[in-house]
Amino acid sequence: MSNSPQPKVIEPIRRAFPALKAQAWHYKLHPYYTKQPSNVVGEYIRHFCPEGGLVVDPFCGSGVTGIEALANKRRTLCIDLEPLATFITRMGLAPFDKDAFWEAYRQVEQEIKPVMEFVRKASPQELEKYNLIEWYPRGVKLPSNADREYVEELFGRTQLISLAHLHSAINKVDHPQAKEFLFFVFSGILSRANITYHIDPKHAGGGESGIFMVFRYWVPPHPDYRDVWKLFQTRARLVAAAKEKGDKFYGDFSKEQNIFQVHCDTAENLGKYVAPGTVDYIYTDPPYGAHIAYLDLSTMWHAWLGMDVAPEMRAREAIENGDQQFDEKHYLEVLQNSFEAMFKALKEDAWLSLVFHHKETNLWYNIRDMMRYIGFKYVNTVAQPLAKQTFHKVKNPLRVLGESLIVNFQKSASRKIMEPMTLPMASVIKNSAERAIYSRSGATTEEILREVVPELFEANLILDAASKNMGDILGILAEDFDQDNNGQWQIREGRKVGNFIPPKDRIKYYLINYLRREGKANFDNIVTTVLPLLVNGHRLTQQDISDVLNEIAVSYDGVHWELRERDRLQGVMPLLGERDAFEPGIPSSTHHNQQIYKLALLAEKAGLSIYIGKQERSDPMLARLKPLPHLNLQSSPEDMKRIEQIDIMWAQPDGTPLWAFEIEESTTILSALERFRALLMAAPQIGINRRLVILAPRSRRRKLQQELTSSSYIGHPLFMENKLNYMYFEDLELGFSRLSRQFSMRAEEIRSLCQLPPPK
Ligand SMILES: C[S@@+](CC[C@H](N)C(=O)[O-])C[C@H]1O[C@@H](n2cnc3c(N)ncnc32)[C@H](O)[C@@H]1O
C-alpha cells in the first residue's frame, strides 16, 4: 500500500451565509455598481483555497475577492477590463502611508480653500463669469443613453469649478502614493458631486446617484448639489480609516513579495499572467447580458482620471448591447474564452465559484453547457442573497433570493458529459418543501424557496421556474400543504410524508449525485450524507440505501463504493413518466456537426469513447467533447488519412473502433465508402453486424442506393452491401430525443434507428 498522503478532499459549500455587505471595512472605500458581499466571499475563499494559495478573480470589479484573499492570507490576482475597476481594486490592496496621506491632504486643503470660499458665496452671475482655466474633461462624449451629451454637462457651475481646482491641487502633490490615494478619494466623490445625485426618499441613506439607480446617466428633476470639499473631506476620512483597518487585516502578509497583482485586461488573457495549473481557486462574478454596460457607465470617471480605453479593449467587453451594440454571440464568446483561460490556469481538482444572477436565467443553459464542454464539473448551487432581503409580495419566486446564486464547479481531468437528473417540477418543489417543513416543523414560503431554488437548478428546471410567478408556486404548494395562522406551511393533516417522489428513486437520485461528485465514498459517509436528505416518513433505512447502492454502484476494495460506468456517465431518470424528462440542448453549429454531436452524446451515454474526424474537431463545439486523439489501428499512411476523416466513430477507451458514422447531406456517398473501405481493411470486425453507418436525409434514400449499387464496393472483395447500415436524419432526431432521456443505453440500441439499405 502506498503511504503518500491523500489529497485533502474539499466538500462543497451547501448553505447560504447572511450577507453583511455594508458592514465590511472596505465597503465604503469607493462606490461600484454591483459589489459582492465580502463576508460571503471570505467564507468561500477560506473554504476552497489553502492559506498562502492563489485566488483569482478575472472579472474583479471593485476587488472584493482580492481584498478578502489578502485579509485571509491568500495571494491574489485580479483582472478587469475597466480601468476604474482596476484602480479601485489596486487601491484596496495597496499599502497605505497614513502620515504622507494626511500631509498631502492638508496641502490640497490649503490650496483649494480660497476657491471653495469663493464658490460658496458667489452669485450665479459671478460663477458664470468666473474664468476657469484649470483642466477639466472637455468634449468627452457620454454614452448614447445618457441624459446629457458631454461629461462636463453633468456638473453644475459650482461643482465644475470646485472639482477642476481640486483635481489641479492633487496633481501638485509630490508623494506618488499619497497623490494616488487623493485621486482615489476624488474619484470616490464623483458620483455625488454631479447632477445625477438627488435625494431619494426610498433610499436609506437619503441620497443616491442616478448612475447607480438605473445604470445610465439619468438626471433627476431635482438634483441635490453637494459641497465638493465637504464630500472630499468626509470621504478622505472614510478611506484613511478603512485603509488603516485594512493594513491590520492584511498584517505582515501584505509585505511579502508578489502578494497581489492587478491587471487591466480582458479575462480572456488570464494566461498571460499565470502559468497553467497554478491557481488554487477562482471566485468570480462576470457581467450578465445587457444589465450593465460597465465601460460606458464609467465614462465620467475615466474622463476625470485620464484613463484611456483603447478600441481593442472596448471590443472585448463581456456584455450585450451597450454603445458597441454587442450581441449575445459576442457576449458568450468572450465568456467562453475567459472560462477556457480559467480552466487552464486552475490546478487539477481546484474549484471555481461563479456568481449567477437570477435575472438572466435564460443565459443559464448556455453557460452551463459552456462550462461543461470546457471540462468543468458542475458540483452544486447555493441560493445566496446578496444583501439582507425583505420578503415583500414578490412576483417572481426567484427574485426573493436577492437575484444571486453561487454555482460551484470543479476542474476535472476526466471530463464526462453529465446531464443533471430530471424530475417533474411540481414534484421537486413539493419534495423540497416537504423537507423544509418537516425539518423545521413548519416553514415560511421564503424558507421553502431557499430549499427549492437550488434543487430546481440542479434538476435542470430553473428556466421553467423562472417563467412561473409566485402564484403558480403557491398554487403548487397549496395542493398538498396548508398555511397555519403564523403563515407557516404545514403538511396537510392525514397526509403521508415522502411520497412526491418514490422513495427508491429518491435514494437513487441523491446517491448518484453524491457519488458522481465524490467519485468514491465509504458506506458511513454515504449514509450520513444521503439519509438526512430523505424525509423519513417512509422510515427509509440503511438497508434501503444499501439495496439501491448495490444496484447502481460497485465496491472493488470492499470499503469504497463508486458508480457503475453507466450511472457515472448519465443520469436522466425517467421518473413519473417521460413528460418532463430532460433532453440535452444541441449548441448551434452546422447541421452536419450537430448530427456528430448527437451521436457523441449517445456514445457517452452508452459508456463508449469517441473519435471525431480531423476536420470536424476544429469546430469548438466538437473539440470540447474531448475526442480520442488516436485510433488503435495499423494501416498504410494513405488509408490512415482516409480513416481519420470519418465523421465520428464510437470506440473503446483504447481507441479500437466499434461503430463508424458518415454524414452525407448532399454530396455523393462515394468518398464515405472509400473511407469505410480503408477502415474495413484495418479493422475488419467493424463490418460484422453492419456497424458502418451512412446518415442522410430520408429524401436521399433512393439516390444513395443507386450510388451504392453502381459502385465498385458491391460484391467481392468487400461486400460493402452487407456491412453498411443507413440512418435517416429524421430517425436520429426522434431517436435522440428518446434515447437521451433514458437513464443509460446499450450501444446496440442505436440499431433501432438504423435501416438496412433498401433492396435493389
Ligand atoms: C459584476 S461586475 C463584478 C463586480 C465585483 N464582483 C465586485 O464585487 O465589485 C463584472 C465586471 O466585469 C468586468 N468586465 C467586463 N468584460 C470584461 C472582460 N472581458 N474581462 C474582464 N473584465 C470584464 C466589468 O468591468 C465589471 O467590473
The ligand as a MOL file (V3000), in Angstrom:
LIG
                    3D

  0  0  0     0  0            999 V3000
M  V30 BEGIN CTAB
M  V30 COUNTS 27 29 0 0 0
M  V30 BEGIN ATOM
M  V30 1 C -20.4810 42.0660 -11.9780 0
M  V30 2 S -19.0650 43.0450 -12.1390 0 CHG=1
M  V30 3 C -18.0000 42.4220 -10.8960 0
M  V30 4 C -18.2870 43.0470 -9.5680 0
M  V30 5 C -17.4070 42.5190 -8.4610 0
M  V30 6 N -17.7440 41.1610 -8.1370 0
M  V30 7 C -17.4640 43.3660 -7.2080 0
M  V30 8 O -17.7580 42.8170 -6.1330 0
M  V30 9 O -17.2100 44.5450 -7.2820 0 CHG=-1
M  V30 10 C -18.3910 42.4660 -13.6430 0
M  V30 11 C -17.0780 43.1070 -14.0470 0
M  V30 12 O -16.6140 42.5010 -15.2600 0
M  V30 13 C -15.8780 43.4720 -15.9710 0
M  V30 14 N -15.6780 43.0170 -17.3580 0
M  V30 15 C -16.4950 43.0920 -18.4340 0
M  V30 16 N -15.9240 42.4940 -19.5050 0
M  V30 17 C -14.7370 42.0050 -19.0810 0
M  V30 18 C -13.6980 41.2580 -19.7120 0
M  V30 19 N -13.7800 40.8690 -20.9860 0
M  V30 20 N -12.6260 40.9290 -18.9730 0
M  V30 21 C -12.5150 41.3080 -17.6710 0
M  V30 22 N -13.4620 42.0200 -17.0320 0
M  V30 23 C -14.5630 42.3560 -17.7250 0
M  V30 24 C -16.6830 44.7340 -15.7860 0
M  V30 25 O -15.8790 45.8620 -15.9860 0
M  V30 26 C -17.1540 44.5910 -14.3310 0
M  V30 27 O -16.2970 45.2670 -13.4630 0
M  V30 END ATOM
M  V30 BEGIN BOND
M  V30 1 1 1 2
M  V30 2 1 2 3
M  V30 3 1 2 10
M  V30 4 1 3 4
M  V30 5 1 4 5
M  V30 6 1 5 6
M  V30 7 1 5 7
M  V30 8 2 7 8
M  V30 9 1 7 9
M  V30 10 1 10 11
M  V30 11 1 11 12
M  V30 12 1 11 26
M  V30 13 1 12 13
M  V30 14 1 13 14
M  V30 15 1 13 24
M  V30 16 1 14 15
M  V30 17 1 14 23
M  V30 18 2 15 16
M  V30 19 1 16 17
M  V30 20 1 17 18
M  V30 21 2 17 23
M  V30 22 1 18 19
M  V30 23 2 18 20
M  V30 24 1 20 21
M  V30 25 2 21 22
M  V30 26 1 22 23
M  V30 27 1 24 25
M  V30 28 1 24 26
M  V30 29 1 26 27
M  V30 END BOND
M  V30 END CTAB
M  END
